[in-house]
Amino acid sequence: MKISATSDAEPVSRTHVSQGLQLHYLDWGNEGAPVLLLIHGARDHAHSWDWTARALRHTWHVIAPDLRGHGDSQWSPDGAYLSPYHLLDIADLIDTLGDEPVNIVAHSFGGNAGARYAAIFPQRVRKLVLVDALGPSAENRANWAQIGPAKRTREWLDKRRETAARTPRRFASIEEAVGRMAATNRHLSEDQARHLAKHGVRLYSDGYGWKYDPVFGLFLPEDFSVDLAAFWHEISAPTLLCWGAESWTANPATEGAAHFRNQRTLAFEKAGHWLHHDQLDAFLAALREFL
């Protein structure tokens, strides 16, 4: 089934407050149905899930949040983007939605908060889908250990100062942003790239720019000081581990899956890191079967 981003179905924009920040989320209706929480990844936004949400909104009460510093959510004034802050935001949102267990589908960095939540609050999560979301590979962690926390922290300080002093990237038009989006992922159709760019930029006084906070993604050593496998061990919910065969991330079947109690791994051919865009129909079929 071909899902169009121009479908008549549109979500309602809502907000909740977490840790003093006003955070935005999309509510696709069907209140009373089981909640399906769609969590995007780094430097992305809630509308990245629009195709998935439209396809599943009649079965689920689909909720797609903008993480702090992303989309239409407020930026952290002090750059508080460590994983535990996102975890608390997700916990606050789920509490806002009610007391019933939820289903979580989380991509990339969003899977960090999603997996941590499922481990800490097992009674609140029915099923968990992690989409290219197991985090840094063993090779990356080994390289970081070799560099050492002191040098990595100095590098973080330098990059943080450089980012604060640098003029954020601007585009003369949305079309220019569409081109940049398409160049990032060669699998995207023109319509997909346009949809993602349209919702990913806002008009500033000096041109169009990405909505996400530019300091996001400058990770401190502390952000990955805890091996996420320690959380994966605690997850009792059935878990589907999705991976794009062309992704830069490690294959969970050979790195990570063994740490989960109850999991299935599924590889998507001709798909990269954003496999839910690259192979939408296959992804939707997998969700329908698993959830």
Disulfide bonds with the S-S distance in Angstrom:
none
